[in-house]
Amino acid sequence: MSDGDIKNQQAQARMGRPVDLAKEAKILEAAKNAFLENPYDRISMDALAARAGVSKVTLYAKYKSKDQLFVAAMSVGCSPIYEHAKLEVEAGKPLAETLERLGVDFIKMMLNPEISALHGVMMQALATQPELPRAFYERVVHSSTTILAEVLTIADKRGEIACDQPYMAAVQFIAMVQGEFRYKQELGITRGVDDAELEVFVKSCVRVFLRGWRKD
């Protein structure tokens, strides 16, 4: 193969990547809507492929099961929040500012009606899909907590905090910022949050959190 052929293939690969990303986004959007509109046990991978406008081969190449596809759809709103936080801290942004932004974005994501409804779908599917919550925990909850632990490790290394148990600290922070917002939503008491109230609450959580893990 000539150098010209290699460069041509590399160029095609670069040009093809956005198409692949767009196709994946289309699959996840179609899956999300299908899960919101139909009982979980009545949705087939064939139907999901048809709804997304892709072949079954394409769908199965990326997602081996309906559970895996559901969890991927659930993670769309969550994973970027934590990945963005890691990029911010790696770029030198103060930990306090990153945690404040992450906390606000996390609560808004959690209170998003579609995310809340998908969580309800998962809980209703427990009887027939007992492994679904475990898959959700590992792919979304544990994965996001691990990324936040990496953020705290970076902050520890540069002297902003003294954190020898970053995963535990990450769990503490996530639990803290959820406050009573999640309970109010699950009980149907509220369907939203006042932005000013949320920012004040999250900033307070960050102050308490950093005080607890401050460098002596």
PyMOL commands that set and color helices and strands:
alter all, ss='L'
color gray80, all
select helices_A, chain A and resi 3-37+40-42+45-52+56-62+66-75+79-90+95-110+113-127+132-157+166-178+181-186+195-212
alter helices_A, ss='H'
color red, helices_A
deselect
rebuild
show_as cartoon
